[in-house]
């Protein structure tokens, strides 16, 4: 039995997992602080632990962006089913894994294969969000009633992020020396690909 309370618990659980993942990011930094001596300056802390601080910042931003995308999409939903539930759980798995794979990509000792693994986790997370969006558009009974949900259901589904991530992963696998630099293409995912598709779709609509 799928009730409104069950849907609220699912969203609350997802928010809690993302919040815990964000909180756990600071644990390595806490260990650094506990090992400092009295003669260590703030500048020394940052210069000697750049990879740790880089890992923290990168993971925080990535989890923030993914959670925000999930949050904005769930605003259109009012219920869940046997497809939306496992997609949410797999998406949460990628959120939990992100601090680990980010640590791999920011550590010099883990260069081999780390960028590809990082991009694969991001791609899986993005595909889960795309799958939720696709499923909701084809099952309006799961969506909230109102003009905003109706408009969202008829608009073209965003595919910019997964498309860029596929290209980035292929480039990294074929040319390992490029590392994770192809991820900068994500800057164009929303502004170029998805917005261009949305403008083209709107021009084709009557009136």
N, C-alpha and C positions, 0 to 999 in steps of 0.2 A: 504494500500500500504506500503510495507516494502522496504525501500531504504537503501543505504549505509550510508547516513547521519543519518537515524533513528537508525541504529545499533551503530554508533559512539556516538549518544546522549545517548543511553541506557548504554553504557560502561562508558561514562563520568558521568552520573547520579550515577551509582553504585560506582564509585571511589569517588565521592563527598560525598555520604552517609557514606562510610567507613571513609573518612577523618574527617567528622563532628563528627562521633561517637568517633573517637580517640581524637579529640579536647575536646569534652565534658567530657572526663575522668578526666581532670585536674580541673574541677570546684570544686569538694569537697576539693581538696588540696588548691585551692585559698581561700576557706572559712576558712580553718585552718590557713593560713598565715594572714588573716585579723583579726583573733581573738587573735593573739599572744601579749604577753606583753613584755616590754623591758627586763625583767629579764629571759626570756625564752631562753635557749641555743638551738643550732641546734640539739644536742644529745637528749634533752628533746622532741623536736618536733617529731623526729623519734620514740623514745621509747613510747611516749604517743599516737601516731597515727599509730601504726604498721599495724592495719587492713586496714586503709584508703590507706596507701602506698602499702600494699600487693594487695588490690583490683585494684589499678591503674596499677601496674606492670602486674598482671595476665590478666586483660582485654586488656591491650595494646598488650601483646604478642599473645594472642589468636586471636584478630582482625587482627593483622599483619599476622599471619600464614594463617588464612582463606582468607584474601584478596590476599595474595601472591598465594595461590592455585587457586583462581578465576582468577587472572591476568595471570598466566602461561597457564591456560586452554584456556582462551579467545584469546590467541595469535594464536590459530589454527582456530578460527572462523572468518567468513567474513560476516555473515548475521544472522538474527534471525527469529523466527516464533512465532506462537501462543502458543507453549509449552515452548520455551526458555525464553520468556518474563515473564510469571508468576513464573517460577522457580527462575528467577533472583529476582523478587520482594519478594518472600518468603524468599530467602536467605538474602536479605537486612533486612527483619524483624528480623531475628535471630541476625544480626550484631547490630541492634539498641537495642535489648533486652539484649545483653551480659553485658554491664555495670551494668544493674540492677541486673541480676542474680548473677553476680560476687560479688556485694556488699552483697547479701544475704549469699553467701557461705563464705565470709571472716568475717562476723559479728557473734560473739558468740550467739547473741540473736535470730538468725534465723537458728539454727542447724537443726531443724526438717523439713525434706523434701527438704531443700535447695540443697544438693548435687545432689539428683535425678533430681530436676528441672534444675539445671545447665547442667547436662549431657544430659538431654532431648533436651535442646536448642542446644547444640553442635551436638547432633545426627541429629537433623532436618537440621541444617546448612550443615553438611557433606552429608546428603542424597540429599539435593538440588544440591550440587556440583557433586555428583555421577550421579544424574539424568541428569544434563546438559551434562556431559561427555558421558553417555550412549546414549542420544538423538543425539548428534553430530556425534557419530560413526555410527549411523544408518541413518543419513541424510547427506551424503557428500556434498550435494548442499549448506549446511550452512557453510562449511569449506573453508578456503583459499586454493588456488591452489598452489601446490608445493610438493616436496618430503617429507618435514618434516610433513606436515599435513597428507599425505598418510601413513607415518610410524606410526604416533600417532594413526590413525584410526584402524590400524591392530594390534597394541599391546594390550595385556590384560589390561582391565580397572582396575585401582587401587581400591581395596576394603578393604585395611588394616584399615584405620581410622574408617569407619562406623562399621566394624566388631568389633574392639576393643571397640568402644563406646557402642555398643549393649551389649557386655559382661560386661562392666563397669556399665552400667545402671542396668542390671539384678542383679549383685552382690550388688549394693547399695540398691536395693529394697528388696532383700532377707536378706541381712545383713547390716542394716542401720548404725551399729557402724563403718563400714569401711570408711564411709564418701566418700570423693572424691579421696582417695588414688588409687583406681583402674585406674584412669586416667593416672598414670605413665606408664601403659601398652602402651600408645600411642607412647612411645619412640621406641617400637618395630614394630609399624604399618608399617612404610616405610622400615626400614632397614631389617626386617625379613620377613614379610608377602609379601609385594608387590615386593620387589626385588627378593625374592625366586621364586615367580610366573613368573616374567619376565625372569629370567635365565632359568627356565624350558621351557618356551615358545620358547626362542631363540634356545635352544638345539634341539627342535623338528622341527625347520624350515629347509627346504632343503638348503644345501650349507652353 
